[in-house]
Amino acid sequence: MVEGGKMPVITLYKSRLEALIPGFSFKEICEVLPYAGLDIEELTEEYVKLEYTPNRPDLSTDYGVARALKGILGIETGLPKRETIKGKIEFIVDESVKEVRPFVAGFVVRGLSLDDETIRQIISMQEDLHEGIGRRRRKLAIGLHDISPLTPPIIYTTVKSDFKFVPLNEVREMSVKEILETLPTGIKYRHIVDGYGRYPILIDSKGVVLSLPPIINGNATRVTERTRDMLIDLTGTDEKVLEDAAAILAEALADAGGKIETITVVYKNRRKAFPPLDPIVKELDPNLARELLGVNLTDKEIEDALRRCRFNVYREDGKLKVEIPRYRIDILHEVDLVEEVGYGYGYHRLQPLFDFPYSEGRYLNSSVFYEKVRDVAIGLGFTEVMNFILLSKEVLYTKLGRDPREGIRVESTKSIEHEYLRDILLPGLLLTISYNVHEPQPHKFFEIGEVFARNEKSECGIVEKERFAAVSSHPTANYTEAKSNLEALLRSFIEDEPVYRRLEEPYIFEGRGALVMVNGRVIAKLGEIHPRTLSAFNIRNPTSFFELDLQYLMEIWEKHRKRI
């Protein structure tokens, strides 16, 4: 399970591991665990605690670990063989869920034989999926149900806050409002569904409640050791995440001895069957694997390594095709397959080679240039700072009187303090001054850093640029000081005289700002900060600044590097 931002940890027991991987002792199994990318946190004679990366939720049960180890050990290689039964159960989706929690998925597992430890592991996997790809149930919530009390079809709809049912592990009916206000899970997760007026619910054709997602299940479908047939529901805001989680859960429950039966989700204009277990096919260039791993593996060695990682491999039109099991949601790019080749071949088998040609390292030209800029700024009495590239709307726009409509906002930000990509460096430097108002004067700070702007011609619609900015704050700071500092910096790199044009910005004192041009190219802005902006940042002294595009300076410096 995941605790307080740590890596997820699972506890696996000797008796179960030896049963899942016959022919190998607990000691032998534990020796192989690191070869599958698992870190041993604690090892005793009866159990082992393992730490795994959050992008591998398929390793959150002993079934998933055993599946991976069987491949590494050569017991079972290639794709796990899975067959699904085409089921008749349908989830009928009501239009009212569209605004609250629009997507639902599910499947049935039949013929299970559950014990306490299996139930614990399934619930642990459920919670790890909630915390990881589910973003604490906001994007994904999972319900596990005994199917025997249910009469299909299952309706996914919404209810008002006075709707009542018996929640999991309770003995009396409670209203939705009471559940959200009194039960621990209601208090913890109510923010996800509050504010819509209605609440999502899964209910069968006779009124038996499966769950109030993402809060709590109904008690009528509680899973126990007597459960043989289980229904899994998944709800959320991202259908791809639901597909991922369904595939991971189905694979683990199939390993637990269950037979997977599909459920069809019926929307107004489409139908979709779950769980998705068809493999995903990607290409791999064997030369890339050899280059990145630094080992001259044959094509057959690469193919065998991938099969040990539970992939199928075949050739088509002279290219290597890799079939990736649907539960491996961490395989996104070709380089991820190269990493798997390393695991399958065995990173412990890699040996260092010493026949590489000698070469002498050197700094990048850009790094040398930035160091020279720093030297000049420090010589002018400025101190370097480094600020976040993500700032709040208030700091980046509101306090400077700028329009945020063209701002580049992060989707689903975790903090309003880090919501927008900065397009200028000045706000961060003003924030630095505001944090140091009680420190001795003068305050002279500079920063070299990235800024971002929209550009439809670029691949991602955004371009990144390097800027230099400096601020000076003290009782006599003014436009002339900023102009002098800027010209001193420019003279260290170029001989052309800058031309100044009047600049009006809401954060610059009227008549005390300038646009700086060299050879017809705009390279900088400078000026005195408007008192209104200073007040917004709680800065007590006059403050001047200049902000410079470093690209032009670097181009000139590179052309005349021998003279500088």
C-alpha positions as CSV (number, residue, x, y, z in Angstrom):
1,M,0.0,0.0,0.0
2,V,1.0,3.6,-0.5
3,E,1.7,5.8,2.6
4,G,2.3,9.5,2.7
5,G,4.0,9.9,-0.7
6,K,6.3,6.9,-0.2
7,M,6.8,4.2,-2.8
8,P,4.1,1.5,-2.5
9,V,5.0,-1.5,-0.4
10,I,3.5,-5.0,-0.4
11,T,3.9,-7.9,2.0
12,L,4.3,-11.4,0.4
13,Y,4.3,-14.6,2.4
14,K,6.6,-17.6,2.0
15,S,3.8,-20.3,1.8
16,R,1.9,-18.5,-0.9
17,L,5.0,-17.6,-3.0
18,E,6.3,-21.2,-2.9
19,A,2.8,-22.4,-4.0
20,L,2.6,-19.9,-6.8
21,I,6.2,-20.6,-8.1
22,P,6.5,-24.4,-7.6
23,G,10.0,-25.9,-7.6
24,F,11.7,-22.9,-6.1
25,S,12.3,-22.2,-2.4
26,F,11.4,-19.0,-0.7
27,K,15.2,-18.2,-0.5
28,E,15.6,-18.8,-4.3
29,I,12.6,-16.6,-5.1
30,C,13.8,-13.7,-2.9
31,E,17.2,-13.8,-4.7
32,V,15.5,-13.3,-8.0
33,L,13.1,-10.5,-6.9
34,P,15.5,-7.6,-7.7
35,Y,15.9,-9.0,-11.3
36,A,12.3,-8.0,-11.8
37,G,12.8,-4.5,-10.6
38,L,11.5,-5.0,-7.1
39,D,13.3,-3.7,-4.0
40,I,13.4,-5.7,-0.8
41,E,12.5,-3.5,2.1
42,E,12.3,-6.2,4.8
43,L,13.0,-10.0,4.7
44,T,12.2,-12.6,7.4
45,E,11.9,-16.3,7.4
46,E,8.1,-16.1,6.8
47,Y,7.5,-13.0,4.6
48,V,9.2,-10.4,2.4
49,K,8.2,-6.7,2.1
50,L,8.7,-5.3,-1.4
51,E,8.8,-1.8,-2.7
52,Y,7.7,-1.4,-6.3
53,T,7.4,1.7,-8.6
54,P,3.9,3.2,-8.8
55,N,3.8,2.8,-12.6
56,R,3.7,-1.0,-12.1
57,P,0.4,-1.5,-10.3
58,D,0.3,-5.1,-11.8
59,L,3.0,-5.9,-9.1
60,S,0.7,-5.0,-6.2
61,T,-0.2,-8.6,-5.4
62,D,1.7,-11.8,-5.1
63,Y,-0.1,-13.0,-8.2
64,G,1.4,-10.2,-10.3
65,V,4.9,-10.7,-8.7
66,A,4.7,-14.5,-9.4
67,R,3.6,-13.8,-13.0
68,A,6.6,-11.6,-13.6
69,L,9.0,-14.0,-11.8
70,K,7.8,-17.0,-13.8
71,G,8.9,-15.2,-16.9
72,I,12.3,-14.2,-15.5
73,L,12.9,-17.7,-14.3
74,G,11.9,-19.2,-17.7
75,I,8.9,-21.2,-16.2
76,E,6.3,-19.4,-18.3
77,T,7.3,-17.0,-21.1
78,G,5.4,-14.9,-23.5
79,L,1.9,-13.5,-23.0
80,P,-0.2,-15.0,-20.2
81,K,-2.9,-17.1,-21.9
82,R,-6.3,-15.6,-21.0
83,E,-9.7,-16.5,-22.2
84,T,-12.8,-14.5,-21.4
85,I,-16.4,-15.6,-21.3
86,K,-18.8,-13.4,-23.2
87,G,-21.3,-12.3,-20.5
88,K,-24.9,-11.2,-20.7
89,I,-24.8,-8.6,-17.9
90,E,-25.1,-5.0,-18.9
91,F,-24.4,-1.7,-17.2
92,I,-27.1,0.8,-18.4
93,V,-25.7,4.4,-18.2
94,D,-28.2,7.2,-17.4
95,E,-27.5,10.6,-19.0
96,S,-27.6,12.2,-15.6
97,V,-24.1,11.0,-14.7
98,K,-22.4,12.9,-17.5
99,E,-21.7,16.0,-15.4
100,V,-20.7,14.2,-12.2
101,R,-18.8,11.0,-13.0
102,P,-19.4,10.1,-16.7
103,F,-17.7,6.7,-17.2
104,V,-18.3,3.2,-15.8
105,A,-16.8,-0.2,-16.5
106,G,-17.0,-3.6,-15.0
107,F,-16.6,-7.4,-15.4
108,V,-17.4,-10.6,-13.5
109,V,-15.1,-13.2,-12.0
110,R,-16.6,-16.6,-11.5
111,G,-15.3,-19.7,-9.6
112,L,-13.2,-17.9,-7.1
113,S,-12.0,-19.6,-3.9
114,L,-11.2,-16.7,-1.5
115,D,-9.3,-16.8,1.8
116,D,-8.4,-13.9,4.1
117,E,-5.1,-13.3,2.5
118,T,-6.4,-13.2,-1.1
119,I,-9.2,-10.8,-0.1
120,R,-6.6,-8.6,1.7
121,Q,-4.4,-8.5,-1.4
122,I,-7.2,-7.7,-3.8
123,I,-8.4,-4.9,-1.5
124,S,-4.8,-3.7,-1.2
125,M,-4.5,-3.6,-5.0
126,Q,-7.8,-1.8,-5.2
127,E,-6.5,0.9,-2.9
128,D,-3.1,1.2,-4.7
129,L,-5.0,1.8,-7.9
130,H,-7.2,4.4,-6.2
131,E,-4.1,6.2,-4.9
132,G,-2.0,5.9,-8.1
133,I,-3.7,6.0,-11.5
134,G,-7.0,6.9,-9.7
135,R,-5.6,10.1,-8.2
136,R,-7.1,9.4,-4.8
137,R,-10.4,8.2,-6.4
138,R,-11.0,11.4,-8.4
139,K,-10.2,9.7,-11.8
140,L,-11.0,6.1,-10.7
141,A,-12.9,4.3,-8.0
142,I,-13.4,0.5,-7.8
143,G,-16.1,-1.5,-6.2
144,L,-15.8,-5.3,-5.4
145,H,-19.2,-7.1,-5.0
146,D,-20.6,-10.5,-4.3
147,I,-22.8,-11.0,-7.4
148,S,-25.3,-13.4,-5.8
149,P,-27.7,-10.8,-4.4
150,L,-27.9,-8.9,-7.8
151,T,-30.5,-9.0,-10.5
152,P,-29.1,-7.5,-13.8
153,P,-29.1,-5.1,-15.6
154,I,-27.2,-2.8,-13.4
155,I,-28.2,0.9,-13.7
156,Y,-25.6,3.7,-13.4
157,T,-27.5,6.8,-12.5
158,T,-27.7,9.6,-10.0
159,V,-29.8,10.2,-6.9
160,K,-30.6,13.1,-4.5
161,S,-28.9,13.5,-1.1
162,D,-32.0,12.0,0.7
163,F,-31.6,8.6,-1.1
164,K,-31.1,5.9,1.5
165,F,-29.3,2.5,1.6
166,V,-27.2,0.4,4.0
167,P,-23.6,1.2,3.4
168,L,-20.8,-1.3,3.7
169,N,-20.2,-2.7,7.3
170,E,-23.3,-0.7,8.6
171,V,-26.5,-2.2,9.9
172,R,-29.0,0.5,9.2
173,E,-30.0,2.6,6.2
174,M,-28.4,6.0,5.9
175,S,-29.1,8.9,3.5
176,V,-26.4,10.0,1.1
177,K,-26.2,13.2,3.0
178,E,-25.6,11.3,6.3
179,I,-23.0,9.1,4.7
180,L,-21.0,12.1,3.4
181,E,-21.2,13.9,6.7
182,T,-20.6,11.1,9.2
183,L,-18.8,8.1,7.7
184,P,-14.9,8.4,7.5
185,T,-14.9,7.7,3.7
186,G,-17.7,10.1,3.1
187,I,-15.9,12.9,4.9
188,K,-12.6,12.1,3.1
189,Y,-14.0,11.9,-0.5
190,R,-17.1,14.0,-0.5
191,H,-15.3,16.8,-2.2
192,I,-15.1,14.7,-5.4
193,V,-18.9,14.7,-5.8
194,D,-20.1,17.7,-3.9
195,G,-21.5,20.7,-5.8
196,Y,-23.4,18.8,-8.5
197,G,-26.8,18.5,-6.6
198,R,-27.0,14.8,-7.4
199,Y,-24.8,11.8,-6.6
200,P,-23.7,8.8,-8.7
201,I,-25.1,5.4,-7.8
202,L,-24.9,1.8,-9.1
203,I,-28.2,-0.1,-8.5
204,D,-29.6,-3.3,-9.8
205,S,-33.0,-3.8,-11.5
206,K,-34.7,-4.6,-8.1
207,G,-33.2,-1.7,-6.2
208,V,-30.2,-3.4,-4.6
209,V,-27.4,-0.8,-4.2
210,L,-23.9,-1.8,-5.3
211,S,-22.1,1.4,-4.5
212,L,-22.2,5.2,-4.1
213,P,-19.0,5.9,-6.1
214,P,-16.4,7.0,-5.2
215,I,-17.4,6.9,-1.6
216,I,-18.6,3.5,-0.4
217,N,-20.1,0.2,-1.4
218,G,-23.5,-1.1,-0.3
219,N,-23.5,-3.7,2.4
220,A,-25.8,-6.1,0.4
221,T,-22.9,-7.1,-1.9
222,R,-20.1,-7.4,0.7
223,V,-17.4,-9.8,-0.4
224,T,-16.6,-12.6,2.1
225,E,-14.7,-15.9,2.1
226,R,-18.0,-17.5,0.9
227,T,-18.0,-15.4,-2.3
228,R,-17.5,-17.5,-5.4
229,D,-18.7,-15.1,-8.1
230,M,-17.6,-11.5,-7.9
231,L,-18.6,-8.4,-9.9
232,I,-16.2,-5.5,-10.2
233,D,-17.4,-2.0,-11.0
234,L,-15.1,0.9,-12.0
235,T,-16.3,4.5,-12.3
236,G,-14.4,7.7,-13.1
237,T,-13.7,10.7,-15.3
238,D,-11.2,9.1,-17.7
239,E,-12.3,6.0,-19.6
240,K,-8.7,5.1,-20.5
241,V,-7.8,4.9,-16.8
242,L,-10.8,2.6,-16.2
243,E,-9.6,0.4,-19.1
244,D,-6.2,0.2,-17.5
245,A,-7.4,-0.7,-14.1
246,A,-9.9,-3.3,-15.4
247,A,-7.1,-5.0,-17.3
248,I,-4.8,-5.1,-14.2
249,L,-7.6,-6.4,-11.9
250,A,-8.8,-9.0,-14.4
251,E,-5.3,-10.4,-14.8
252,A,-4.7,-10.7,-11.0
253,L,-8.1,-12.3,-10.4
254,A,-7.6,-14.8,-13.3
255,D,-4.3,-15.8,-11.6
256,A,-6.3,-16.2,-8.4
257,G,-8.3,-18.9,-10.2
258,G,-11.3,-17.0,-11.5
259,K,-12.8,-17.1,-14.9
260,I,-13.3,-13.6,-16.4
261,E,-16.7,-12.8,-17.8
262,T,-17.3,-9.6,-19.8
263,I,-19.8,-6.9,-19.0
264,T,-21.2,-4.6,-21.7
265,V,-21.6,-0.9,-20.8
266,V,-24.5,0.7,-22.7
267,Y,-24.4,4.4,-23.3
268,K,-27.0,6.4,-25.2
269,N,-25.1,6.2,-28.5
270,R,-22.6,3.3,-28.0
271,R,-21.8,0.0,-26.4
272,K,-18.5,-1.1,-25.0
273,A,-17.3,-4.5,-23.5
274,F,-15.0,-4.8,-20.5
275,P,-12.4,-5.8,-19.5
276,P,-10.0,-5.0,-22.5
277,L,-7.4,-7.8,-22.5
278,D,-6.2,-7.7,-26.1
279,P,-2.4,-7.0,-26.3
280,I,-1.0,-3.7,-27.6
281,V,1.5,-4.0,-30.4
282,K,4.6,-1.8,-30.7
283,E,7.8,-2.0,-32.8
284,L,11.3,-2.3,-31.5
285,D,14.5,-1.7,-33.4
286,P,17.0,-4.2,-32.1
287,N,19.8,-1.8,-32.9
288,L,18.4,0.7,-30.4
289,A,18.4,-2.0,-27.7
290,R,22.0,-2.8,-28.5
291,E,23.0,0.9,-28.5
292,L,21.2,1.9,-25.3
293,L,22.2,-1.3,-23.3
294,G,25.7,-1.2,-24.6
295,V,25.7,-5.0,-25.2
296,N,26.0,-6.6,-28.7
297,L,22.9,-8.9,-28.2
298,T,21.8,-11.0,-31.1
299,D,18.2,-10.6,-32.3
300,K,17.3,-14.0,-30.8
301,E,18.7,-12.9,-27.4
302,I,16.6,-9.8,-27.6
303,E,13.5,-11.8,-28.5
304,D,14.1,-14.3,-25.7
305,A,14.6,-11.5,-23.2
306,L,11.3,-9.9,-24.1
307,R,9.5,-13.2,-23.8
308,R,10.9,-13.6,-20.3
309,C,9.2,-10.3,-19.6
310,R,5.9,-11.8,-20.6
311,F,5.7,-10.3,-24.1
312,N,5.1,-12.1,-27.4
313,V,7.6,-11.3,-30.2
314,Y,7.3,-11.8,-34.0
315,R,8.6,-10.4,-37.2
316,E,6.6,-8.7,-39.9
317,D,7.9,-6.9,-43.0
318,G,11.4,-7.2,-41.6
319,K,10.5,-5.4,-38.3
320,L,10.4,-6.7,-34.8
321,K,6.8,-6.5,-33.4
322,V,6.2,-6.8,-29.7
323,E,2.8,-7.8,-28.2
324,I,2.5,-6.2,-24.8
325,P,-0.1,-7.5,-22.3
326,R,-2.8,-5.0,-21.6
327,Y,-2.0,-4.8,-17.9
328,R,1.5,-3.4,-18.7
329,I,0.3,0.2,-18.7
330,D,3.9,1.4,-18.1
331,I,5.1,0.6,-21.6
332,L,4.6,3.8,-23.5
333,H,7.6,4.2,-25.8
334,E,10.2,2.1,-27.6
335,V,12.8,2.9,-25.0
336,D,10.5,1.2,-22.4
337,L,10.9,-2.0,-24.4
338,V,14.6,-1.6,-24.3
339,E,14.5,-1.4,-20.5
340,E,12.5,-4.7,-20.6
341,V,15.1,-6.3,-22.8
342,G,17.6,-5.4,-20.0
343,Y,15.4,-7.1,-17.3
344,G,14.8,-10.1,-19.5
345,Y,18.4,-10.6,-20.4
346,G,19.5,-9.7,-16.8
347,Y,21.1,-6.5,-15.8
348,H,23.3,-8.5,-13.4
349,R,24.8,-10.2,-16.5
350,L,25.9,-6.9,-18.1
351,Q,29.7,-6.5,-18.0
352,P,31.7,-3.3,-18.5
353,L,33.6,-2.9,-21.7
354,F,36.9,-1.0,-21.9
355,D,37.5,-0.9,-25.6
356,F,35.7,2.4,-26.1
357,P,37.6,5.3,-27.7
358,Y,39.1,8.0,-25.5
359,S,37.4,11.4,-25.6
360,E,37.8,14.5,-23.5
361,G,34.7,16.1,-22.1
362,R,33.9,19.8,-22.3
363,Y,31.1,22.2,-21.5
364,L,28.4,22.9,-24.0
365,N,28.8,26.3,-25.6
366,S,25.5,27.4,-24.0
367,S,26.8,26.5,-20.6
368,V,30.0,28.5,-21.1
369,F,27.9,31.5,-22.3
370,Y,25.6,31.4,-19.3
371,E,28.5,31.3,-16.9
372,K,29.9,34.4,-18.5
373,V,26.6,36.1,-18.2
374,R,26.5,35.1,-14.5
375,D,30.0,36.5,-14.0
376,V,29.0,39.9,-15.4
377,A,25.8,40.0,-13.3
378,I,27.7,39.1,-10.1
379,G,30.3,41.7,-10.9
380,L,27.5,44.3,-11.1
381,G,26.5,43.4,-7.5
382,F,23.5,41.0,-8.2
383,T,22.8,37.7,-6.4
384,E,21.5,34.8,-8.4
385,V,18.2,33.2,-7.5
386,M,16.3,30.3,-9.0
387,N,12.5,30.4,-9.0
388,F,9.8,27.9,-10.0
389,I,8.7,27.9,-13.6
390,L,5.1,27.4,-12.4
391,L,3.5,30.3,-10.7
392,S,0.1,31.2,-9.4
393,K,-2.4,33.3,-11.5
394,E,-2.2,36.0,-8.8
395,V,1.6,36.4,-8.9
396,L,2.0,36.0,-12.7
397,Y,-1.0,38.1,-13.8
398,T,-3.2,39.7,-11.2
399,K,-0.5,41.6,-9.2
400,L,1.1,42.8,-12.4
401,G,-2.2,43.9,-13.9
402,R,-1.7,41.5,-16.9
403,D,-4.4,39.6,-18.8
404,P,-4.3,35.8,-18.1
405,R,-6.4,34.8,-21.1
406,E,-3.3,33.8,-23.1
407,G,-1.6,32.1,-20.2
408,I,-0.5,28.5,-20.3
409,R,-2.4,26.8,-17.5
410,V,-1.6,23.4,-16.1
411,E,-4.5,21.0,-16.3
412,S,-5.6,19.4,-13.0
413,T,-2.9,21.3,-11.0
414,K,-2.3,20.1,-7.4
415,S,-1.8,23.6,-6.1
416,I,-3.0,27.1,-7.2
417,E,0.5,28.3,-6.2
418,H,1.9,26.4,-9.2
419,E,-0.8,26.7,-11.9
420,Y,0.6,28.7,-14.9
421,L,3.8,28.3,-16.9
422,R,5.7,31.7,-16.6
423,D,6.1,33.7,-19.8
424,I,8.4,36.3,-18.0
425,L,10.9,36.1,-15.1
426,L,10.0,39.4,-13.4
427,P,7.1,38.1,-11.2
428,G,9.3,35.5,-9.5
429,L,12.0,38.1,-8.8
430,L,9.5,40.4,-7.3
431,L,8.2,37.6,-5.1
432,T,11.8,37.0,-4.0
433,I,12.1,40.6,-2.9
434,S,8.8,40.4,-1.0
435,Y,10.2,37.4,0.9
436,N,13.3,39.4,1.9
437,V,11.8,42.8,2.9
438,H,13.4,42.6,6.3
439,E,16.9,41.8,5.0
440,P,19.5,44.6,4.6
441,Q,19.3,46.9,1.5
442,P,19.8,47.0,-1.4
443,H,18.1,44.0,-2.9
444,K,19.7,43.1,-6.2
445,F,18.7,39.7,-7.7
446,F,19.0,38.1,-11.1
447,E,17.8,34.9,-12.7
448,I,18.6,32.9,-15.8
449,G,15.8,30.6,-16.6
450,E,13.2,29.3,-19.0
451,V,10.0,31.1,-20.1
452,F,7.2,29.6,-22.2
453,A,5.0,31.0,-25.0
454,R,2.3,29.6,-27.3
455,N,3.4,28.7,-30.8
456,E,1.1,26.7,-33.1
457,K,4.0,25.8,-35.4
458,S,5.8,23.8,-32.7
459,E,5.1,20.1,-32.1
460,C,3.5,20.7,-28.7
461,G,2.1,24.2,-29.3
462,I,4.5,25.7,-26.8
463,V,8.1,27.1,-27.2
464,E,10.7,27.4,-24.5
465,K,13.1,30.4,-24.4
466,E,16.1,31.3,-22.1
467,R,15.8,34.7,-20.5
468,F,17.9,36.8,-18.1
469,A,16.2,39.2,-15.7
470,A,17.5,41.4,-12.9
471,V,15.8,43.6,-10.3
472,S,17.2,46.3,-8.0
473,S,15.2,47.5,-5.0
474,H,16.3,50.2,-2.6
475,P,15.4,53.9,-1.8
476,T,17.1,55.3,-4.9
477,A,16.4,52.6,-7.5
478,N,15.3,54.0,-10.8
479,Y,15.2,53.7,-14.6
480,T,18.7,55.1,-15.0
481,E,20.2,52.4,-12.8
482,A,18.4,49.6,-14.7
483,K,19.6,51.1,-18.1
484,S,23.2,51.4,-16.8
485,N,23.2,47.7,-15.6
486,L,21.7,46.5,-18.9
487,E,24.2,48.4,-21.0
488,A,27.1,47.1,-18.9
489,L,25.9,43.6,-19.5
490,L,25.4,44.2,-23.3
491,R,28.9,45.7,-23.7
492,S,30.4,42.5,-22.5
493,F,29.0,40.7,-25.5
494,I,28.1,43.0,-28.3
495,E,29.5,46.3,-29.8
496,D,26.2,47.6,-31.4
497,E,24.5,50.4,-29.6
498,P,21.0,49.7,-28.3
499,V,18.0,51.8,-29.3
500,Y,15.3,52.6,-26.8
501,R,11.6,52.9,-27.5
502,R,8.9,54.0,-25.0
503,L,7.1,51.1,-23.4
504,E,3.8,51.1,-21.6
505,E,2.9,48.1,-19.4
506,P,0.5,48.0,-16.5
507,Y,3.3,47.0,-14.1
508,I,5.7,49.8,-15.3
509,F,5.6,53.4,-14.0
510,E,4.1,55.7,-16.7
511,G,6.9,57.1,-18.9
512,R,9.6,55.1,-17.1
513,G,9.8,52.0,-19.3
514,A,11.5,51.1,-22.5
515,L,11.7,48.5,-25.2
516,V,15.3,47.8,-26.1
517,M,16.3,47.0,-29.7
518,V,19.6,46.1,-31.4
519,N,19.9,46.0,-35.2
520,G,16.1,46.2,-35.4
521,R,15.6,43.2,-33.1
522,V,13.7,43.5,-29.8
523,I,16.0,42.0,-27.1
524,A,14.9,43.4,-23.8
525,K,12.5,45.4,-21.6
526,L,13.4,47.7,-18.7
527,G,11.9,50.2,-16.4
528,E,10.7,51.2,-12.9
529,I,8.0,49.0,-11.3
530,H,4.7,50.8,-10.8
531,P,3.8,51.6,-7.1
532,R,0.6,49.7,-7.5
533,T,2.5,46.6,-8.4
534,L,5.0,47.2,-5.6
535,S,2.1,47.5,-3.1
536,A,0.6,44.2,-4.4
537,F,3.9,42.5,-3.6
538,N,4.3,44.3,-0.3
539,I,7.6,45.8,-1.5
540,R,8.4,49.1,0.3
541,N,11.2,50.6,-1.9
542,P,11.4,51.8,-5.5
543,T,12.3,48.9,-7.7
544,S,13.8,48.8,-11.3
545,F,14.3,45.9,-13.6
546,F,15.4,44.7,-17.0
547,E,14.6,41.4,-18.7
548,L,16.7,40.2,-21.6
549,D,16.3,37.6,-24.4
550,L,19.6,35.6,-24.2
551,Q,19.3,34.1,-27.7
552,Y,20.6,37.1,-29.6
553,L,23.5,37.6,-27.2
554,M,24.5,34.0,-27.5
555,E,24.4,34.1,-31.3
556,I,26.7,37.2,-31.3
557,W,29.0,35.6,-28.7
558,E,29.4,32.4,-30.6
559,K,30.3,34.3,-33.8
560,H,33.0,36.4,-32.0
561,R,34.0,33.9,-29.3
562,K,37.7,34.2,-30.0
563,R,37.6,38.0,-29.3
564,I,35.6,37.7,-26.1
